[in-house]
Amino acid sequence: MRTATGRSPGMRPAPFRSALLAAVVAALVGATAAVSAPASNPHVPGFHGYRVLDPVASDFALRDQNGSVVRLSAQHGKLVLLTFLYTNCPNVCPLIASNLGLVLHALPVEQRRQVSVIAVSVDPAHDTRSAVRRFVAEHRLPSQFHYLIGSADELKPIWQAYNLLIDVKSVELVSHTAYVLLLDRSGKPRLYYPSSVTSAALLHDVKKLLAQ
């Protein structure tokens, strides 16, 4: 998944790079789809997200906070909000998680059942089962929120496929690419959002896709 490669705010943040640089970095890690840099690509008309170019979502399967295996391709038929987090993050990860939780809580029950949030760990050393369960409980995230964990060997191919740049500084500081990707019911990445996206913007786009 080729994306504009901005780092998380508060963790050595960097501005969105050019689409060309994003493409070069993506090629180096074997990415399979492209997201235009916001500076060069406007929002999709009628939506708050940015469009995804040549979208293909690489499949993967990991265990969530409850020990259940969650496979991305098995979510077909639902909208999927995909992101990448770590539990010891002091700022942007809790913000992203909280915003995604607000989206789920704001949806009527029947619509909520048609949406799945998948958060993939970027810190296999510290995102243990107990740590992610605690994170989910502390942020009051509903059952549609799946925090996926695994070993470094299991996670690295996923990071590469989705163009994650990760630099472990310490237990509390993992500098990493932070974004949210919205996949439609067919599993196609439709919209890309920077980490600063609001819950209102996400909710608007989710409701609009649910209505289609």
CYANA upper distance limits for C-alpha pairs under 8 A (distance plus 0.5 A):
  1 MET  CA     26 ALA  CA      7.81
  1 MET  CA     31 ALA  CA      5.35
  1 MET  CA     32 THR  CA      5.41
  1 MET  CA     33 ALA  CA      4.77
  1 MET  CA     34 ALA  CA      6.36
  1 MET  CA     35 VAL  CA      8.10
  1 MET  CA     55 PRO  CA      8.05
  1 MET  CA     56 VAL  CA      7.60
  1 MET  CA     57 ALA  CA      7.22
  1 MET  CA     58 SER  CA      8.05
  1 MET  CA    161 ALA  CA      5.99
  1 MET  CA    162 TYR  CA      4.58
  1 MET  CA    163 ASN  CA      6.26
  2 ARG  CA     22 ALA  CA      7.06
  2 ARG  CA     23 ALA  CA      6.95
  2 ARG  CA     26 ALA  CA      5.61
  2 ARG  CA     31 ALA  CA      6.10
  2 ARG  CA     32 THR  CA      7.15
  2 ARG  CA     33 ALA  CA      5.56
  2 ARG  CA     34 ALA  CA      4.56
  2 ARG  CA     35 VAL  CA      6.09
  2 ARG  CA    162 TYR  CA      6.88
  2 ARG  CA    163 ASN  CA      6.14
  3 THR  CA     22 ALA  CA      6.59
  3 THR  CA     23 ALA  CA      8.36
  3 THR  CA     26 ALA  CA      8.04
  3 THR  CA     34 ALA  CA      6.34
  3 THR  CA     35 VAL  CA      5.05
  3 THR  CA     36 SER  CA      7.29
  3 THR  CA     37 ALA  CA      7.82
  3 THR  CA    162 TYR  CA      8.05
  3 THR  CA    163 ASN  CA      6.90
  4 ALA  CA     16 PHE  CA      6.15
  4 ALA  CA     17 ARG  CA      6.38
  4 ALA  CA     18 SER  CA      7.67
  4 ALA  CA     19 ALA  CA      7.11
  4 ALA  CA     22 ALA  CA      5.80
  4 ALA  CA     35 VAL  CA      6.89
  4 ALA  CA     36 SER  CA      7.00
  4 ALA  CA     37 ALA  CA      5.51
  4 ALA  CA     38 PRO  CA      8.31
  5 THR  CA     16 PHE  CA      6.31
  5 THR  CA     17 ARG  CA      6.49
  5 THR  CA     22 ALA  CA      6.74
  5 THR  CA    163 ASN  CA      8.22
  5 THR  CA    164 LEU  CA      8.29
  5 THR  CA    165 LEU  CA      7.97
  5 THR  CA    177 THR  CA      6.67
  6 GLY  CA     13 PRO  CA      7.43
  6 GLY  CA     14 ALA  CA      5.83
  6 GLY  CA     15 PRO  CA      5.98
  6 GLY  CA     16 PHE  CA      5.22
  6 GLY  CA     17 ARG  CA      7.33
  6 GLY  CA    177 THR  CA      6.18
  6 GLY  CA    178 ALA  CA      7.49
  7 ARG  CA     11 MET  CA      7.58
  7 ARG  CA     12 ARG  CA      7.35
  7 ARG  CA     13 PRO  CA      5.30
  7 ARG  CA     14 ALA  CA      5.82
  7 ARG  CA     15 PRO  CA      8.02
  7 ARG  CA    165 LEU  CA      8.30
  7 ARG  CA    175 SER  CA      7.10
  7 ARG  CA    176 HIS  CA      5.89
  7 ARG  CA    177 THR  CA      4.94
  7 ARG  CA    178 ALA  CA      6.58
  8 SER  CA     12 ARG  CA      7.65
  8 SER  CA     13 PRO  CA      5.91
  8 SER  CA     14 ALA  CA      8.24
  8 SER  CA     92 VAL  CA      6.90
  8 SER  CA    175 SER  CA      7.03
  8 SER  CA    176 HIS  CA      6.43
  8 SER  CA    177 THR  CA      6.32
  8 SER  CA    178 ALA  CA      5.74
  8 SER  CA    195 SER  CA      7.56
  9 PRO  CA     13 PRO  CA      5.34
  9 PRO  CA     14 ALA  CA      8.36
  9 PRO  CA     91 ASN  CA      8.39
  9 PRO  CA     92 VAL  CA      6.77
  9 PRO  CA    195 SER  CA      8.33
 10 GLY  CA     91 ASN  CA      7.40
 10 GLY  CA     92 VAL  CA      7.72
 11 MET  CA    173 LEU  CA      7.45
 11 MET  CA    174 VAL  CA      7.87
 11 MET  CA    175 SER  CA      5.84
 11 MET  CA    176 HIS  CA      8.35
 12 ARG  CA    175 SER  CA      7.13
 16 PHE  CA     37 ALA  CA      6.95
 16 PHE  CA     38 PRO  CA      7.94
 16 PHE  CA     39 ALA  CA      8.16
 17 ARG  CA     21 LEU  CA      6.71
 17 ARG  CA     22 ALA  CA      6.98
 17 ARG  CA     37 ALA  CA      7.34
 18 SER  CA     22 ALA  CA      6.78
 18 SER  CA     37 ALA  CA      6.55
 18 SER  CA     39 ALA  CA      8.22
 18 SER  CA     40 SER  CA      8.27
 19 ALA  CA     23 ALA  CA      6.65
 19 ALA  CA     35 VAL  CA      8.45
 19 ALA  CA     36 SER  CA      6.13
 19 ALA  CA     37 ALA  CA      5.69
 19 ALA  CA     40 SER  CA      7.90
 20 LEU  CA     24 VAL  CA      6.80
 21 LEU  CA     25 VAL  CA      6.66
 22 ALA  CA     26 ALA  CA      6.48
 22 ALA  CA     37 ALA  CA      8.33
 23 ALA  CA     27 ALA  CA      6.57
 23 ALA  CA     34 ALA  CA      7.74
 24 VAL  CA     28 LEU  CA      6.95
 25 VAL  CA     29 VAL  CA      7.16
 25 VAL  CA    163 ASN  CA      8.13
 26 ALA  CA     30 GLY  CA      6.64
 26 ALA  CA     31 ALA  CA      5.45
 26 ALA  CA    163 ASN  CA      6.38
 27 ALA  CA     31 ALA  CA      6.38
 29 VAL  CA    160 GLN  CA      5.84
 29 VAL  CA    161 ALA  CA      7.41
 29 VAL  CA    163 ASN  CA      7.31
 30 GLY  CA    160 GLN  CA      7.40
 30 GLY  CA    161 ALA  CA      6.89
 31 ALA  CA    160 GLN  CA      7.26
 31 ALA  CA    161 ALA  CA      5.37
 31 ALA  CA    162 TYR  CA      6.91
 31 ALA  CA    163 ASN  CA      6.87
 32 THR  CA     55 PRO  CA      7.97
 32 THR  CA     56 VAL  CA      6.48
 32 THR  CA     57 ALA  CA      7.83
 32 THR  CA     58 SER  CA      7.73
 32 THR  CA    161 ALA  CA      7.14
 32 THR  CA    162 TYR  CA      8.41
 33 ALA  CA     52 VAL  CA      8.10
 33 ALA  CA     53 LEU  CA      6.92
 33 ALA  CA     54 ASP  CA      5.71
 33 ALA  CA     55 PRO  CA      5.23
 33 ALA  CA     56 VAL  CA      5.84
 33 ALA  CA     57 ALA  CA      7.83
 34 ALA  CA     52 VAL  CA      6.44
 34 ALA  CA     53 LEU  CA      5.21
 34 ALA  CA     54 ASP  CA      6.37
 34 ALA  CA     55 PRO  CA      6.93
 35 VAL  CA     50 TYR  CA      8.25
 35 VAL  CA     51 ARG  CA      7.17
 35 VAL  CA     52 VAL  CA      5.02
 35 VAL  CA     53 LEU  CA      5.93
 35 VAL  CA    192 TYR  CA      7.57
 36 SER  CA     40 SER  CA      7.38
 36 SER  CA     41 ASN  CA      6.37
 36 SER  CA     50 TYR  CA      7.99
 36 SER  CA     51 ARG  CA      7.52
 36 SER  CA     52 VAL  CA      7.13
 36 SER  CA     53 LEU  CA      7.36
 37 ALA  CA     41 ASN  CA      6.59
 38 PRO  CA     42 PRO  CA      6.81
 38 PRO  CA     43 HIS  CA      8.31
 38 PRO  CA     50 TYR  CA      7.30
 41 ASN  CA     50 TYR  CA      7.60
 41 ASN  CA     51 ARG  CA      8.21
 42 PRO  CA     50 TYR  CA      6.93
 42 PRO  CA     51 ARG  CA      8.43
 43 HIS  CA     47 PHE  CA      7.03
 43 HIS  CA     48 HIS  CA      6.34
 43 HIS  CA     49 GLY  CA      6.01
 43 HIS  CA     50 TYR  CA      5.02
 43 HIS  CA     51 ARG  CA      7.15
 44 VAL  CA     48 HIS  CA      7.33
 44 VAL  CA     49 GLY  CA      6.76
 44 VAL  CA     50 TYR  CA      6.13
 44 VAL  CA     51 ARG  CA      6.18
 44 VAL  CA    191 LEU  CA      8.44
 47 PHE  CA    204 HIS  CA      8.06
 47 PHE  CA    205 ASP  CA      6.19
 48 HIS  CA    201 ALA  CA      6.32
 48 HIS  CA    202 LEU  CA      7.89
 48 HIS  CA    204 HIS  CA      8.31
 48 HIS  CA    205 ASP  CA      7.13
 49 GLY  CA    191 LEU  CA      5.55
 49 GLY  CA    192 TYR  CA      5.83
 49 GLY  CA    193 TYR  CA      5.90
 49 GLY  CA    201 ALA  CA      8.49
 49 GLY  CA    202 LEU  CA      8.46
 49 GLY  CA    205 ASP  CA      8.07
 50 TYR  CA    191 LEU  CA      5.86
 50 TYR  CA    192 TYR  CA      5.50
 50 TYR  CA    193 TYR  CA      6.92
 51 ARG  CA    190 ARG  CA      6.86
 51 ARG  CA    191 LEU  CA      5.61
 51 ARG  CA    192 TYR  CA      6.80
 52 VAL  CA    189 PRO  CA      7.08
 52 VAL  CA    190 ARG  CA      6.33
 52 VAL  CA    191 LEU  CA      6.36
 52 VAL  CA    192 TYR  CA      7.01
 55 PRO  CA    188 LYS  CA      6.79
 55 PRO  CA    189 PRO  CA      6.00
 55 PRO  CA    190 ARG  CA      7.88
 56 VAL  CA    188 LYS  CA      6.75
 56 VAL  CA    189 PRO  CA      7.13
 57 ALA  CA    187 GLY  CA      7.53
 57 ALA  CA    188 LYS  CA      6.99
 57 ALA  CA    189 PRO  CA      6.89
 58 SER  CA    158 ILE  CA      8.30
 58 SER  CA    161 ALA  CA      6.98
 58 SER  CA    162 TYR  CA      8.31
 59 ASP  CA     71 ARG  CA      7.74
 59 ASP  CA     72 LEU  CA      6.13
 59 ASP  CA     73 SER  CA      6.45
 60 PHE  CA     71 ARG  CA      6.22
 60 PHE  CA     72 LEU  CA      6.30
 60 PHE  CA     73 SER  CA      8.13
 60 PHE  CA    158 ILE  CA      7.60
 61 ALA  CA     69 VAL  CA      6.99
 61 ALA  CA     70 VAL  CA      5.94
 61 ALA  CA     71 ARG  CA      4.59
 61 ALA  CA     72 LEU  CA      6.91
 62 LEU  CA     69 VAL  CA      5.96
 62 LEU  CA     70 VAL  CA      6.08
 62 LEU  CA     71 ARG  CA      7.18
 62 LEU  CA    148 LEU  CA      6.25
 62 LEU  CA    149 ILE  CA      6.82
 62 LEU  CA    150 GLY  CA      6.99
 63 ARG  CA     67 GLY  CA      5.71
 63 ARG  CA     68 SER  CA      5.63
 63 ARG  CA     69 VAL  CA      4.77
 63 ARG  CA     70 VAL  CA      6.36
 63 ARG  CA    148 LEU  CA      5.94
 63 ARG  CA    149 ILE  CA      6.50
 63 ARG  CA    150 GLY  CA      7.60
 64 ASP  CA     68 SER  CA      6.01
 64 ASP  CA     69 VAL  CA      6.93
 64 ASP  CA     70 VAL  CA      7.15
 64 ASP  CA    129 ARG  CA      8.44
 64 ASP  CA    146 HIS  CA      5.97
 64 ASP  CA    147 TYR  CA      5.57
 64 ASP  CA    148 LEU  CA      4.75
 64 ASP  CA    149 ILE  CA      6.73
 65 GLN  CA    129 ARG  CA      6.12
 65 GLN  CA    130 SER  CA      8.18
 65 GLN  CA    132 VAL  CA      6.29
 65 GLN  CA    133 ARG  CA      5.76
 65 GLN  CA    146 HIS  CA      7.22
 65 GLN  CA    147 TYR  CA      6.18
 65 GLN  CA    148 LEU  CA      7.14
 65 GLN  CA    149 ILE  CA      8.17
 66 ASN  CA    129 ARG  CA      8.21
 66 ASN  CA    133 ARG  CA      7.95
 67 GLY  CA    129 ARG  CA      8.26
 70 VAL  CA     74 ALA  CA      8.08
 70 VAL  CA    146 HIS  CA      8.34
 70 VAL  CA    148 LEU  CA      8.24
 71 ARG  CA     75 GLN  CA      7.56
 72 LEU  CA     76 HIS  CA      8.32
 73 SER  CA    187 GLY  CA      7.27
 75 GLN  CA     79 LEU  CA      8.21
 75 GLN  CA     80 VAL  CA      7.75
 75 GLN  CA    116 SER  CA      7.91
 75 GLN  CA    185 ARG  CA      8.39
 75 GLN  CA    187 GLY  CA      7.91
 76 HIS  CA    185 ARG  CA      5.83
 76 HIS  CA    186 SER  CA      5.85
 76 HIS  CA    187 GLY  CA      6.02
 77 GLY  CA    114 GLN  CA      7.94
 77 GLY  CA    185 ARG  CA      4.90
 77 GLY  CA    186 SER  CA      6.75
 77 GLY  CA    187 GLY  CA      8.39
 78 LYS  CA    114 GLN  CA      5.27
 78 LYS  CA    115 VAL  CA      5.73
 78 LYS  CA    116 SER  CA      7.17
 78 LYS  CA    184 ASP  CA      7.47
 78 LYS  CA    185 ARG  CA      5.21
 78 LYS  CA    186 SER  CA      8.35
 79 LEU  CA    114 GLN  CA      6.84
 79 LEU  CA    115 VAL  CA      5.23
 79 LEU  CA    116 SER  CA      6.71
 79 LEU  CA    182 LEU  CA      7.59
 79 LEU  CA    183 LEU  CA      6.18
 79 LEU  CA    184 ASP  CA      5.38
 79 LEU  CA    185 ARG  CA      5.59
 79 LEU  CA    187 GLY  CA      8.23
 79 LEU  CA    206 VAL  CA      8.12
 79 LEU  CA    210 LEU  CA      8.13
 80 VAL  CA    115 VAL  CA      6.33
 80 VAL  CA    116 SER  CA      5.32
 80 VAL  CA    117 VAL  CA      6.12
 80 VAL  CA    118 ILE  CA      7.53
 80 VAL  CA    181 LEU  CA      8.43
 80 VAL  CA    182 LEU  CA      6.21
 80 VAL  CA    183 LEU  CA      5.50
 80 VAL  CA    184 ASP  CA      7.19
 80 VAL  CA    185 ARG  CA      8.23
 80 VAL  CA    187 GLY  CA      8.23
 81 LEU  CA    100 LEU  CA      8.44
 81 LEU  CA    115 VAL  CA      8.22
 81 LEU  CA    116 SER  CA      6.87
 81 LEU  CA    117 VAL  CA      5.21
 81 LEU  CA    118 ILE  CA      6.66
 81 LEU  CA    180 VAL  CA      7.01
 81 LEU  CA    181 LEU  CA      6.16
 81 LEU  CA    182 LEU  CA      5.18
 81 LEU  CA    183 LEU  CA      6.95
 82 LEU  CA    117 VAL  CA      6.52
 82 LEU  CA    118 ILE  CA      5.37
 82 LEU  CA    119 ALA  CA      6.40
 82 LEU  CA    120 VAL  CA      8.33
 82 LEU  CA    180 VAL  CA      6.09
 82 LEU  CA    181 LEU  CA      5.53
 82 LEU  CA    182 LEU  CA      6.88
 82 LEU  CA    183 LEU  CA      8.21
 83 THR  CA    118 ILE  CA      6.89
 83 THR  CA    119 ALA  CA      5.33
 83 THR  CA    120 VAL  CA      6.86
 83 THR  CA    178 ALA  CA      7.75
 83 THR  CA    179 TYR  CA      6.51
 83 THR  CA    180 VAL  CA      5.30
 83 THR  CA    181 LEU  CA      6.98
 84 PHE  CA    119 ALA  CA      5.65
 84 PHE  CA    120 VAL  CA      5.17
 84 PHE  CA    121 SER  CA      6.27
 84 PHE  CA    122 VAL  CA      6.85
 84 PHE  CA    178 ALA  CA      6.94
 84 PHE  CA    179 TYR  CA      7.80
 84 PHE  CA    180 VAL  CA      8.40
 85 LEU  CA     89 CYS  CA      8.26
 85 LEU  CA     93 CYS  CA      5.92
 85 LEU  CA    119 ALA  CA      6.73
 85 LEU  CA    120 VAL  CA      6.65
 85 LEU  CA    121 SER  CA      5.68
 85 LEU  CA    122 VAL  CA      6.37
 85 LEU  CA    123 ASP  CA      8.43
 85 LEU  CA    178 ALA  CA      8.21
 86 TYR  CA     93 CYS  CA      7.13
 86 TYR  CA    121 SER  CA      5.97
 86 TYR  CA    122 VAL  CA      6.19
 86 TYR  CA    123 ASP  CA      6.17
 86 TYR  CA    127 ASP  CA      7.00
 86 TYR  CA    174 VAL  CA      8.36
 87 THR  CA     93 CYS  CA      8.07
 87 THR  CA     94 PRO  CA      8.47
 87 THR  CA    126 HIS  CA      8.22
 87 THR  CA    127 ASP  CA      6.65
 87 THR  CA    131 ALA  CA      7.25
 87 THR  CA    132 VAL  CA      6.97
 87 THR  CA    135 PHE  CA      6.79
 88 ASN  CA    126 HIS  CA      8.41
 88 ASN  CA    171 VAL  CA      7.40
 88 ASN  CA    172 GLU  CA      5.80
 88 ASN  CA    173 LEU  CA      8.09
 89 CYS  CA     93 CYS  CA      6.30
 89 CYS  CA     94 PRO  CA      7.54
 89 CYS  CA    172 GLU  CA      6.48
 89 CYS  CA    173 LEU  CA      7.06
 89 CYS  CA    174 VAL  CA      7.86
 90 PRO  CA     94 PRO  CA      7.77
 90 PRO  CA    172 GLU  CA      7.61
 91 ASN  CA     95 LEU  CA      6.87
 92 VAL  CA     96 ILE  CA      6.65
 92 VAL  CA    195 SER  CA      7.64
 93 CYS  CA     97 ALA  CA      6.59
 94 PRO  CA     98 SER  CA      6.40
 94 PRO  CA    139 HIS  CA      8.37
 95 LEU  CA     99 ASN  CA      6.63
 96 ILE  CA    100 LEU  CA      6.70
 96 ILE  CA    195 SER  CA      7.06
 96 ILE  CA    196 SER  CA      8.46
 97 ALA  CA    101 GLY  CA      6.55
 97 ALA  CA    139 HIS  CA      8.09
 98 SER  CA    102 LEU  CA      6.60
 98 SER  CA    139 HIS  CA      6.89
 98 SER  CA    141 LEU  CA      8.23
 99 ASN  CA    103 VAL  CA      6.85
 99 ASN  CA    198 THR  CA      7.04
 99 ASN  CA    199 SER  CA      5.18
100 LEU  CA    104 LEU  CA      6.98
100 LEU  CA    117 VAL  CA      7.87
100 LEU  CA    199 SER  CA      7.04
100 LEU  CA    202 LEU  CA      8.40
101 GLY  CA    105 HIS  CA      6.68
101 GLY  CA    139 HIS  CA      8.29
101 GLY  CA    140 ARG  CA      8.02
101 GLY  CA    141 LEU  CA      5.81
101 GLY  CA    142 PRO  CA      7.46
101 GLY  CA    145 PHE  CA      8.01
102 LEU  CA    106 ALA  CA      6.48
102 LEU  CA    199 SER  CA      6.84
103 VAL  CA    107 LEU  CA      7.06
103 VAL  CA    199 SER  CA      6.40
103 VAL  CA    200 ALA  CA      8.09
103 VAL  CA    202 LEU  CA      7.41
103 VAL  CA    203 LEU  CA      5.83
104 LEU  CA    112 ARG  CA      6.39
104 LEU  CA    115 VAL  CA      8.20
104 LEU  CA    142 PRO  CA      7.75
104 LEU  CA    144 GLN  CA      8.14
105 HIS  CA    112 ARG  CA      8.23
105 HIS  CA    142 PRO  CA      7.95
106 ALA  CA    203 LEU  CA      8.31
107 LEU  CA    111 GLN  CA      6.37
107 LEU  CA    112 ARG  CA      5.89
108 PRO  CA    112 ARG  CA      6.54
109 VAL  CA    113 ARG  CA      6.85
110 GLU  CA    114 GLN  CA      7.52
111 GLN  CA    115 VAL  CA      7.48
111 GLN  CA    210 LEU  CA      8.04
112 ARG  CA    116 SER  CA      8.44
112 ARG  CA    144 GLN  CA      8.13
113 ARG  CA    144 GLN  CA      7.86
114 GLN  CA    210 LEU  CA      8.44
115 VAL  CA    144 GLN  CA      7.52
116 SER  CA    144 GLN  CA      5.65
116 SER  CA    145 PHE  CA      6.85
116 SER  CA    146 HIS  CA      8.14
117 VAL  CA    144 GLN  CA      6.55
117 VAL  CA    145 PHE  CA      5.20
117 VAL  CA    146 HIS  CA      6.48
118 ILE  CA    145 PHE  CA      6.69
118 ILE  CA    146 HIS  CA      5.45
118 ILE  CA    147 TYR  CA      6.59
118 ILE  CA    148 LEU  CA      7.55
119 ALA  CA    145 PHE  CA      8.12
119 ALA  CA    146 HIS  CA      6.65
119 ALA  CA    147 TYR  CA      5.25
119 ALA  CA    148 LEU  CA      6.44
120 VAL  CA    147 TYR  CA      6.56
120 VAL  CA    148 LEU  CA      5.33
120 VAL  CA    149 ILE  CA      6.91
121 SER  CA    127 ASP  CA      7.23
121 SER  CA    147 TYR  CA      7.72
121 SER  CA    148 LEU  CA      6.57
121 SER  CA    149 ILE  CA      5.94
121 SER  CA    150 GLY  CA      8.18
121 SER  CA    155 LEU  CA      8.15
122 VAL  CA    155 LEU  CA      8.10
122 VAL  CA    159 TRP  CA      8.32
122 VAL  CA    166 ILE  CA      7.87
122 VAL  CA    174 VAL  CA      8.39
122 VAL  CA    176 HIS  CA      8.16
123 ASP  CA    127 ASP  CA      6.25
123 ASP  CA    174 VAL  CA      7.92
124 PRO  CA    128 THR  CA      7.76
124 PRO  CA    149 ILE  CA      7.21
124 PRO  CA    150 GLY  CA      6.61
124 PRO  CA    151 SER  CA      6.08
124 PRO  CA    152 ALA  CA      6.24
124 PRO  CA    155 LEU  CA      8.21
125 ALA  CA    151 SER  CA      8.28
125 ALA  CA    152 ALA  CA      8.36
126 HIS  CA    131 ALA  CA      7.96
126 HIS  CA    171 VAL  CA      7.97
127 ASP  CA    131 ALA  CA      6.14
127 ASP  CA    132 VAL  CA      6.54
127 ASP  CA    149 ILE  CA      7.18
128 THR  CA    132 VAL  CA      6.73
128 THR  CA    149 ILE  CA      7.69
129 ARG  CA    133 ARG  CA      6.61
129 ARG  CA    149 ILE  CA      7.99
130 SER  CA    134 ARG  CA      6.60
131 ALA  CA    135 PHE  CA      6.69
132 VAL  CA    136 VAL  CA      6.61
132 VAL  CA    147 TYR  CA      7.09
133 ARG  CA    137 ALA  CA      6.67
134 ARG  CA    138 GLU  CA      6.48
135 PHE  CA    139 HIS  CA      6.76
136 VAL  CA    140 ARG  CA      6.54
136 VAL  CA    141 LEU  CA      5.83
136 VAL  CA    147 TYR  CA      8.28
137 ALA  CA    141 LEU  CA      6.94
141 LEU  CA    145 PHE  CA      6.70
149 ILE  CA    155 LEU  CA      8.28
150 GLY  CA    154 GLU  CA      6.31
150 GLY  CA    155 LEU  CA      6.63
151 SER  CA    155 LEU  CA      6.67
152 ALA  CA    156 LYS  CA      6.31
153 ASP  CA    157 PRO  CA      7.93
154 GLU  CA    158 ILE  CA      8.07
155 LEU  CA    159 TRP  CA      6.79
156 LYS  CA    160 GLN  CA      6.66
157 PRO  CA    161 ALA  CA      6.59
158 ILE  CA    162 TYR  CA      6.73
159 TRP  CA    163 ASN  CA      6.47
159 TRP  CA    164 LEU  CA      5.34
159 TRP  CA    165 LEU  CA      8.13
160 GLN  CA    164 LEU  CA      6.47
164 LEU  CA    176 HIS  CA      7.21
164 LEU  CA    177 THR  CA      5.87
165 LEU  CA    175 SER  CA      8.43
165 LEU  CA    176 HIS  CA      5.86
165 LEU  CA    177 THR  CA      5.91
166 ILE  CA    174 VAL  CA      7.38
166 ILE  CA    175 SER  CA      6.20
166 ILE  CA    176 HIS  CA      4.84
166 ILE  CA    177 THR  CA      7.29
167 ASP  CA    174 VAL  CA      6.26
167 ASP  CA    175 SER  CA      5.54
167 ASP  CA    176 HIS  CA      6.81
168 VAL  CA    173 LEU  CA      7.01
168 VAL  CA    174 VAL  CA      4.92
168 VAL  CA    175 SER  CA      6.74
169 LYS  CA    173 LEU  CA      5.73
169 LYS  CA    174 VAL  CA      6.06
169 LYS  CA    175 SER  CA      7.61
170 SER  CA    174 VAL  CA      7.08
178 ALA  CA    194 PRO  CA      7.43
178 ALA  CA    195 SER  CA      6.03
179 TYR  CA    192 TYR  CA      7.80
179 TYR  CA    193 TYR  CA      6.21
179 TYR  CA    194 PRO  CA      5.21
179 TYR  CA    195 SER  CA      5.27
180 VAL  CA    192 TYR  CA      6.52
180 VAL  CA    193 TYR  CA      5.60
180 VAL  CA    194 PRO  CA      7.00
180 VAL  CA    195 SER  CA      7.24
181 LEU  CA    189 PRO  CA      7.19
181 LEU  CA    190 ARG  CA      8.13
181 LEU  CA    191 LEU  CA      6.44
181 LEU  CA    192 TYR  CA      5.23
181 LEU  CA    193 TYR  CA      6.83
182 LEU  CA    189 PRO  CA      6.31
182 LEU  CA    190 ARG  CA      6.31
182 LEU  CA    191 LEU  CA      5.62
182 LEU  CA    192 TYR  CA      6.88
183 LEU  CA    187 GLY  CA      5.90
183 LEU  CA    188 LYS  CA      5.64
183 LEU  CA    189 PRO  CA      4.61
183 LEU  CA    190 ARG  CA      5.91
183 LEU  CA    191 LEU  CA      7.61
184 ASP  CA    188 LYS  CA      5.93
184 ASP  CA    189 PRO  CA      6.90
184 ASP  CA    190 ARG  CA      6.76
184 ASP  CA    209 LEU  CA      7.80
193 TYR  CA    197 VAL  CA      6.58
197 VAL  CA    201 ALA  CA      7.19
197 VAL  CA    202 LEU  CA      7.73
198 THR  CA    202 LEU  CA      6.96
199 SER  CA    203 LEU  CA      6.43
200 ALA  CA    204 HIS  CA      6.62
201 ALA  CA    205 ASP  CA      6.96
202 LEU  CA    206 VAL  CA      6.56
203 LEU  CA    207 LYS  CA      6.54
204 HIS  CA    208 LYS  CA      6.72
205 ASP  CA    209 LEU  CA      6.74
206 VAL  CA    210 LEU  CA      6.59
207 LYS  CA    211 ALA  CA      6.73
208 LYS  CA    212 GLN  CA      7.16
